[in-house]
């Protein structure tokens, strides 16, 4: 009865706090983008975790490339993988809801109905690893430092924040530009908290290999620059008993080893050098994950279906280059790509052609525009491609035989309309007779088997393209500086797109080096639709605005779409157990796994 009484009093206290100031002010343990939260204030753990998972053991993971910094939030340097393990965020996103978040550093959140401001109440138990309490001032410091010296992404993501202030030691308030950015409190909840007393006398904007002070479930204990990093579980982690942490981060030690060759990386996995791998290449998955250790069950191979939007993976052109400014040229490049042959010959038929920037979700444009979409698009009818209103986008198709003459003819027609003509076998432009030549920048030689057949088809158009593999460090630098003609890029999406769309497509970031506007999109209609997505007041509004944006991006022919798959392909050594229910969204949820008991330890 006492437990019930305390629960009732707590509920009445919340109701009082809501009604004292204004009926629309909400105080809660979490928040949802649209609709209700799945988990109530008394929830004990997420459904996709095992709260009784034992702690112990270790896991060895792998990363491709190298690193020279433990600060992944700045433009300079190659940030080390898994740095999120050492930091706590204000809130934790639930991976079985489209977009809901629950308190971590912030034990509760307070906001008005229009979400024009939000106050995060800091958990009084929250501590950094050196014992210092996490305060509201740490949150203010973090926010300002990330905007001033962090990746351009932060400026885009938090662009609608006009003021941040520490109301006292345990309350930090963010004020928005207006009440249209419904997502803003949620994305602010993703903010990791940096310790001001550690960083205020250090150069935040410069790469560093000094292991930074954090507050999360792990610390960096040792590392070999560019080769490996080891994380040790914090035994007295302040949040270990919170519902959002129950069942997470069970390994005593996590090591990340780095490799610079994908073939070596796969062989190292099969040789037991590391424990877990998610495969993204169909040929390897079909041909290399076999042998006695797989047959015996020593190595487990699984495909796990997910409900994530798969976004857009594509050949991405840099429209800052004169060569790619004409959409007819970009469309012609799409006709030169033979997906059906590629999927059949290289991928064992594993993939589906991508025909949306929000593929595998209800956010993808389907059919002709709905009434809600037309309400957004009609005022701009003269400013967007006509096909947005009249046609359903469909990527070019072939019969998979390798004979794509029909598409090549269509491509040539488009190129001629754009002022290109043949001089012998070369495609040249106008009076200058400048040849059509460009470079496809790659960070992995593995992708050459896809790129080289594409280059061969481009040659049929008189276009001279060449593949240029570079090491990961140079690749990152060149992409950040937009020093490329074409790359293989991706634009990942969530079930609740919002503020990150600015970084992808907003005109302001087209020339902002380090932004993810890789294409160089400068379109006021796209800018308007991004605002509508961010300001969507209902799920229906969000879907309409996202589909409208999808149509414009597709019919602008900014990319040559590639493919997607709605499964995680994973392999791991049979030394782990995991919850029966995997996350519905996001990744596989490896950090909810735990080590199998070691029989040797139980032996008498």
C-alpha positions in Angstrom: 0.0 0.0 0.0 2.9 2.4 0.8 4.3 1.9 -2.7 0.9 2.7 -4.3 0.6 5.7 -2.0 4.0 7.1 -3.1 3.2 6.6 -6.7 -0.2 8.4 -6.4 1.4 11.3 -4.6 4.1 11.6 -7.3 1.5 11.6 -10.0 -0.5 14.3 -8.2 2.7 16.4 -7.8 3.2 16.2 -11.6 -0.3 17.3 -12.3 0.0 20.2 -9.9 3.3 21.3 -11.5 1.6 21.2 -14.9 -1.4 23.3 -13.9 0.3 25.9 -11.6 2.0 27.9 -14.4 -0.1 27.1 -17.5 -2.2 24.2 -18.6 0.0 23.5 -21.6 3.3 23.1 -19.7 4.4 19.5 -19.4 6.8 17.9 -17.0 7.7 14.3 -17.9 10.3 11.5 -17.7 10.5 11.6 -21.5 8.9 12.8 -24.6 7.7 11.6 -28.0 7.9 13.3 -31.4 4.2 12.5 -32.2 1.7 10.7 -30.1 2.2 8.9 -26.8 5.3 7.4 -25.4 5.4 3.6 -25.1 7.2 3.6 -21.7 5.5 5.1 -18.6 7.3 6.9 -15.7 7.7 3.6 -13.8 9.2 1.5 -16.6 12.2 -0.6 -15.5 13.9 -1.3 -18.8 13.5 -1.2 -22.6 11.8 -4.3 -24.0 14.8 -5.1 -26.3 17.2 -5.5 -23.3 17.7 -8.1 -20.7 17.9 -6.3 -17.3 19.4 -9.4 -15.7 22.2 -9.7 -18.2 25.4 -10.6 -16.4 28.4 -8.2 -16.5 31.8 -9.6 -17.5 33.9 -10.8 -20.4 35.2 -8.9 -23.3 34.4 -8.1 -26.9 36.8 -7.3 -29.7 35.4 -5.2 -32.5 37.0 -3.9 -35.8 37.0 -0.6 -37.6 38.2 0.3 -41.1 40.8 2.9 -41.6 42.7 4.7 -38.9 42.4 7.4 -36.2 44.6 10.2 -34.8 42.1 11.9 -32.4 39.8 11.1 -29.5 37.7 14.1 -30.4 35.2 13.1 -33.2 33.2 16.3 -32.9 35.6 18.6 -34.9 36.6 18.8 -38.5 40.3 18.2 -38.0 41.7 14.7 -37.6 40.3 11.2 -37.9 38.1 10.5 -34.8 38.4 7.1 -33.1 35.4 4.7 -33.3 33.0 4.1 -30.4 33.7 7.3 -28.6 30.1 7.4 -27.6 30.9 4.8 -25.0 32.6 7.3 -22.7 29.9 10.0 -22.7 26.4 10.3 -21.4 23.6 12.2 -23.2 20.8 14.2 -21.7 18.3 11.6 -22.9 18.3 8.1 -24.5 16.3 7.3 -27.6 14.1 4.2 -27.5 14.9 2.0 -30.4 11.4 0.4 -30.6 9.6 3.7 -31.2 9.8 6.0 -34.2 11.2 8.8 -32.1 10.8 8.9 -28.3 13.5 9.7 -25.7 13.8 9.1 -21.9 15.9 10.7 -19.2 19.6 9.9 -18.6 21.6 12.9 -17.4 18.3 14.8 -17.4 16.0 13.0 -15.0 13.0 14.8 -16.4 12.1 17.4 -19.0 9.8 20.4 -18.9 8.3 22.1 -22.0 5.2 23.9 -23.2 2.8 22.4 -25.7 4.3 24.3 -28.6 7.8 23.2 -27.6 9.2 26.8 -28.0 11.5 26.1 -25.0 12.6 23.2 -23.0 14.1 22.8 -19.6 16.2 19.7 -18.7 16.4 18.9 -15.0 19.8 17.3 -14.3 19.9 14.1 -12.3 21.6 15.0 -8.9 23.4 11.6 -9.1 25.0 12.4 -12.5 28.8 12.4 -12.3 31.9 12.6 -14.5 34.5 9.8 -14.1 36.5 12.1 -11.7 33.6 12.5 -9.4 32.6 16.0 -10.4 28.8 16.4 -10.6 27.3 17.1 -14.0 25.8 20.6 -13.9 23.6 22.7 -16.1 26.7 24.9 -16.8 28.4 21.9 -18.3 25.5 21.5 -20.7 25.7 25.2 -21.6 29.5 24.9 -22.1 29.0 21.8 -24.3 26.4 23.4 -26.5 28.4 26.6 -27.1 31.7 24.8 -27.7 30.1 22.4 -30.3 28.5 25.3 -32.1 31.7 27.4 -32.1 34.3 24.8 -32.8 32.5 21.6 -33.7 31.5 20.0 -37.0 29.2 22.1 -39.2 26.5 19.5 -38.5 25.9 21.0 -35.1 25.2 24.4 -36.5 22.6 22.9 -38.8 21.1 20.6 -36.2 20.7 23.2 -33.5 20.1 26.2 -35.8 16.8 27.1 -34.2 18.2 27.6 -30.7 18.4 31.3 -29.9 19.3 31.0 -26.2 20.7 28.5 -23.8 21.0 29.3 -20.1 21.7 27.6 -16.8 18.8 28.5 -14.5 20.6 27.0 -11.6 22.9 24.0 -10.9 20.4 21.5 -12.1 18.2 23.2 -14.7 19.3 24.2 -18.2 16.9 26.0 -20.5 17.0 26.1 -24.3 14.8 28.7 -26.1 13.8 28.2 -29.7 13.4 30.7 -32.5 9.7 30.0 -32.5 7.3 27.2 -31.7 7.5 25.4 -35.1 10.4 23.1 -34.4 8.6 20.3 -32.6 11.7 18.0 -32.9 14.1 20.4 -31.3 13.7 19.3 -27.6 14.3 15.7 -28.7 17.4 16.4 -30.7 18.7 18.5 -27.8 18.2 15.5 -25.7 20.8 13.7 -27.8 23.4 16.2 -26.7 26.3 14.5 -24.9 27.7 16.4 -22.0 31.3 17.5 -21.9 33.0 18.5 -18.6 33.7 22.2 -18.6 36.4 21.9 -15.9 38.3 19.5 -18.2 38.0 21.3 -21.5 38.0 25.0 -20.7 41.8 25.1 -20.6 42.3 22.8 -23.5 42.2 23.3 -27.3 38.9 21.8 -28.2 39.3 22.4 -32.0 42.5 20.5 -32.3 42.9 16.7 -32.6 44.2 15.1 -29.4 45.2 11.6 -28.3 44.8 12.5 -24.6 41.9 10.2 -23.4 39.2 12.7 -22.5 37.2 12.8 -19.3 33.7 11.4 -19.7 30.7 10.3 -17.7 29.6 7.2 -19.6 29.7 3.5 -19.0 33.3 3.1 -20.2 36.7 4.8 -20.0 39.6 4.6 -22.4 42.4 2.6 -20.7 45.0 2.1 -23.4 45.5 2.5 -27.1 48.0 2.2 -29.9 47.7 5.3 -32.2 46.0 4.4 -35.4 45.8 0.7 -34.6 43.6 0.0 -31.5 41.6 1.5 -28.6 40.6 -0.3 -25.5 37.6 0.7 -23.3 37.1 -0.5 -19.7 33.7 -0.7 -18.1 33.3 1.8 -15.2 32.4 -0.3 -12.1 30.8 2.5 -10.2 29.1 4.1 -13.2 26.6 6.5 -11.8 23.7 5.5 -14.2 24.1 1.7 -14.1 20.7 1.2 -12.4 18.6 3.7 -14.4 15.9 2.1 -16.6 17.5 3.5 -19.8 20.8 1.7 -18.9 19.5 -1.6 -17.6 20.8 -4.4 -19.7 23.2 -2.3 -21.7 27.0 -2.2 -21.7 27.7 -5.6 -20.2 31.2 -6.3 -21.3 34.0 -5.5 -18.9 36.3 -4.6 -21.8 35.7 -3.6 -25.4 38.6 -3.3 -27.8 38.5 -1.8 -31.3 41.2 -2.9 -33.7 41.8 -1.0 -37.0 42.3 -2.5 -40.5 43.2 -0.8 -43.7 42.2 -3.6 -46.1 38.7 -5.2 -46.2 40.0 -8.6 -47.3 42.4 -8.8 -44.5 39.6 -7.6 -42.2 37.4 -10.5 -43.1 40.1 -13.1 -42.8 41.1 -11.7 -39.4 37.5 -12.2 -38.3 37.4 -15.8 -39.5 40.7 -16.3 -37.8 39.3 -15.2 -34.4 41.2 -11.9 -34.2 37.9 -10.1 -33.5 34.4 -11.2 -32.4 31.6 -9.5 -34.3 31.1 -8.2 -37.8 28.3 -6.7 -39.8 28.8 -7.3 -43.5 27.8 -4.8 -46.2 29.0 -6.6 -49.3 26.7 -9.2 -50.8 29.4 -11.1 -52.6 31.4 -11.6 -49.4 28.3 -12.6 -47.5 27.4 -15.2 -50.1 30.8 -16.7 -50.7 33.2 -16.1 -47.8 31.1 -16.8 -44.7 31.4 -20.5 -44.9 33.6 -23.3 -43.8 34.0 -25.8 -40.8 33.7 -23.1 -38.1 30.4 -21.9 -39.6 29.2 -25.5 -40.1 30.0 -26.4 -36.5 28.3 -23.3 -35.0 31.6 -21.9 -33.7 30.8 -18.8 -35.8 27.2 -17.8 -36.1 25.8 -16.2 -39.3 22.5 -14.3 -39.1 20.2 -12.1 -41.1 18.0 -9.9 -38.9 15.2 -7.9 -40.5 14.7 -4.3 -39.5 12.2 -1.5 -40.1 14.8 1.3 -40.6 14.4 3.7 -43.5 17.4 2.7 -45.6 18.0 6.2 -47.0 19.9 6.8 -50.2 23.1 5.2 -51.2 24.2 6.5 -54.6 26.8 7.8 -56.9 26.8 11.4 -55.7 27.9 14.2 -58.0 29.3 17.5 -56.9 27.0 20.2 -58.5 29.6 22.8 -57.6 31.4 21.6 -60.7 30.2 23.1 -64.0 30.2 19.6 -65.5 27.2 18.6 -63.4 25.1 21.7 -63.1 22.6 20.7 -65.8 20.0 18.2 -64.5 19.8 16.6 -68.0 23.5 15.6 -67.7 22.9 14.2 -64.2 19.9 12.2 -65.5 22.0 10.8 -68.4 24.5 9.5 -65.9 21.7 7.6 -64.3 20.8 5.9 -67.6 24.4 4.6 -67.8 24.2 2.6 -64.6 22.9 -0.9 -65.1 21.6 -1.9 -61.7 19.9 -5.2 -62.8 23.2 -6.5 -64.3 25.1 -5.4 -61.3 22.7 -7.0 -58.9 22.7 -10.3 -60.8 26.4 -10.6 -61.6 27.9 -9.0 -58.5 25.4 -9.2 -55.6 23.7 -12.6 -56.1 20.3 -10.7 -56.4 20.5 -9.6 -52.8 19.5 -6.0 -53.3 16.5 -3.8 -54.3 17.0 -0.7 -56.4 16.6 2.5 -54.4 13.9 4.9 -55.7 13.5 7.2 -52.7 15.7 9.1 -50.3 13.5 7.6 -47.6 13.3 4.0 -48.9 11.8 1.2 -46.8 9.5 3.6 -44.9 6.1 5.3 -45.1 8.1 8.6 -45.7 9.0 7.6 -49.3 7.0 9.3 -52.0 4.5 6.9 -53.7 2.1 7.5 -56.6 1.3 11.1 -57.5 1.3 13.8 -54.9 -1.5 13.7 -52.3 -3.7 16.7 -51.5 -1.5 17.4 -48.5 1.6 17.3 -50.7 0.0 19.5 -53.4 -0.8 22.1 -50.8 2.9 22.5 -50.1 4.0 22.2 -53.8 1.5 24.1 -55.8 2.8 27.6 -54.9 6.1 26.5 -56.4 4.9 24.8 -59.5 7.0 27.0 -61.8 10.1 26.4 -59.7 10.3 22.7 -59.5 10.6 20.0 -62.2 7.2 19.4 -63.9 7.5 15.6 -63.3 7.0 16.3 -59.6 3.3 16.7 -60.4 2.8 14.4 -63.3 5.0 11.3 -63.0 5.9 8.7 -60.4 9.7 8.5 -60.2 11.2 5.2 -61.4 14.9 4.5 -61.8 16.0 3.3 -65.3 15.7 -0.5 -65.8 17.3 -3.1 -68.0 16.8 -6.8 -68.5 20.0 -7.6 -66.6 21.8 -9.1 -69.7 24.4 -6.3 -69.8 22.9 -5.0 -73.1 21.6 -1.6 -72.1 21.5 0.1 -75.5 18.0 1.5 -75.0 19.2 3.4 -71.9 22.4 4.5 -73.6 20.3 6.0 -76.4 18.2 7.9 -74.0 21.3 9.2 -72.2 22.8 10.4 -75.5 19.6 12.3 -76.3 19.7 14.1 -72.9 23.4 15.0 -73.3 22.7 16.4 -76.8 19.9 18.5 -75.3 22.4 19.8 -72.8 24.8 21.0 -75.6 27.1 17.9 -75.8 28.1 16.4 -79.1 30.4 13.7 -80.4 33.9 14.4 -81.7 34.9 11.0 -82.9 34.2 8.8 -79.9 34.6 11.6 -77.4 31.8 13.7 -75.9 32.6 17.4 -76.1 30.7 20.5 -75.2 29.7 23.5 -77.3 32.3 25.8 -79.0 35.0 25.0 -76.5 35.0 21.3 -77.4 35.9 20.5 -73.8 35.7 16.8 -73.3 33.5 15.2 -70.7 36.0 13.8 -68.1 35.6 13.2 -64.4 36.9 11.2 -61.5 35.1 8.8 -59.1 36.8 9.1 -55.7 36.8 5.9 -53.6 37.9 5.1 -50.1 38.0 1.4 -50.7 39.3 -0.6 -53.6 36.4 -3.1 -53.0 34.0 -0.8 -54.8 36.0 -0.8 -58.0 34.2 -4.0 -59.1 31.0 -1.9 -59.2 32.6 1.3 -60.5 34.5 -0.2 -63.4 31.5 -1.6 -65.2 29.8 1.7 -64.7 32.8 3.5 -66.2 32.6 1.1 -69.2 29.0 2.1 -69.8 29.9 5.8 -69.5 32.5 5.2 -72.2 29.7 4.3 -74.5 28.4 7.8 -74.0 31.8 9.3 -74.9 32.5 10.1 -71.3 35.9 9.4 -69.9 35.7 8.5 -66.2 38.3 7.0 -63.9 38.2 5.5 -60.4 40.7 6.9 -57.9 41.0 5.0 -54.6 42.7 7.0 -51.8 43.4 6.2 -48.2 40.8 7.0 -45.6 42.6 10.0 -44.2 42.8 11.7 -47.6 39.3 10.6 -48.6 37.9 12.3 -45.5 39.8 15.5 -46.1 38.9 15.7 -49.8 35.2 15.1 -49.1 35.1 17.6 -46.3 36.6 20.2 -48.7 34.3 19.1 -51.6 37.4 18.2 -53.6 35.7 15.6 -55.7 33.7 15.1 -58.9 31.8 12.0 -57.9 31.8 9.8 -54.8 29.9 6.8 -53.5 27.9 8.5 -50.8 24.9 7.9 -48.5 22.3 9.9 -46.8 21.0 7.8 -43.9 17.5 8.6 -42.6 15.4 7.9 -39.5 11.7 7.3 -39.0 11.5 10.9 -37.8 13.5 13.2 -40.2 14.0 16.7 -39.0 16.8 19.1 -38.2 19.5 16.9 -39.8 17.9 17.6 -43.2 19.4 21.1 -43.1 22.9 19.6 -43.1 22.0 17.4 -46.1 20.3 19.9 -48.4 20.0 23.4 -47.0 21.4 26.2 -49.3 23.3 27.8 -46.4 25.5 24.7 -46.1 26.2 24.2 -49.7 29.6 25.9 -49.4 30.2 25.1 -45.7 33.1 22.8 -45.8 32.6 19.8 -43.6 28.8 19.8 -44.0 26.9 16.8 -45.4 25.5 18.9 -48.2 27.8 16.9 -50.4 25.8 17.5 -53.6 25.8 21.3 -53.2 22.0 21.7 -53.2 20.9 25.3 -53.4 17.1 25.3 -53.9 14.7 27.7 -52.1 11.9 25.2 -52.5 14.0 22.5 -50.8 14.8 25.0 -48.0 11.1 25.7 -47.6 10.2 22.0 -47.3 13.0 21.4 -44.8 11.3 24.0 -42.7 8.0 22.2 -43.1 9.5 18.9 -42.0 11.1 20.5 -38.9 7.9 22.4 -38.1 5.5 19.4 -38.7 2.9 19.4 -35.9 1.6 15.9 -36.6 2.8 12.6 -38.1 0.6 13.2 -41.2 2.2 16.7 -41.7 5.7 15.2 -41.4 4.9 12.4 -44.0 3.4 15.0 -46.5 6.4 17.3 -46.2 9.0 14.5 -46.4 7.3 13.0 -49.5 7.2 16.4 -51.2 10.9 16.8 -50.5 11.6 13.3 -51.8 9.9 14.1 -55.1 12.0 17.2 -55.7 15.3 15.6 -54.8 14.5 12.6 -57.1 13.4 14.6 -60.1 16.4 17.0 -59.7 18.6 14.0 -60.5 21.2 14.9 -58.0 22.4 11.3 -57.6 22.6 8.0 -59.4 20.6 5.8 -57.0 22.1 2.4 -56.1 20.5 -0.2 -53.8 19.3 -1.2 -50.3 18.5 -4.2 -48.2 16.1 -4.4 -45.2 18.3 -6.8 -43.2 21.3 -6.7 -40.9 23.8 -9.3 -42.0 25.9 -10.2 -39.0 28.4 -12.8 -38.1 29.9 -13.4 -34.6 31.9 -15.9 -32.7 29.6 -18.1 -30.6 30.7 -16.5 -27.3 27.8 -14.2 -26.8 24.1 -14.2 -25.9 21.6 -11.5 -26.8 18.0 -10.6 -25.9 15.2 -12.5 -27.7 13.7 -9.3 -29.0 16.1 -7.1 -31.1 15.5 -3.4 -31.5 12.9 -2.6 -34.2 14.8 0.5 -35.4 18.5 1.5 -35.4 21.3 -1.0 -35.3 21.5 -4.6 -34.1 21.8 -3.5 -30.5 25.2 -5.2 -29.9 25.7 -3.3 -26.7 22.7 -5.1 -25.2 24.6 -8.4 -25.7 26.5 -10.2 -23.0 29.3 -12.8 -22.8 28.5 -16.5 -22.3 29.8 -17.8 -19.0 33.3 -19.3 -19.2 33.0 -23.0 -18.4 36.6 -23.0 -17.1 35.6 -20.5 -14.4 32.9 -22.9 -13.1 35.1 -25.9 -13.1 36.1 -27.2 -9.6 
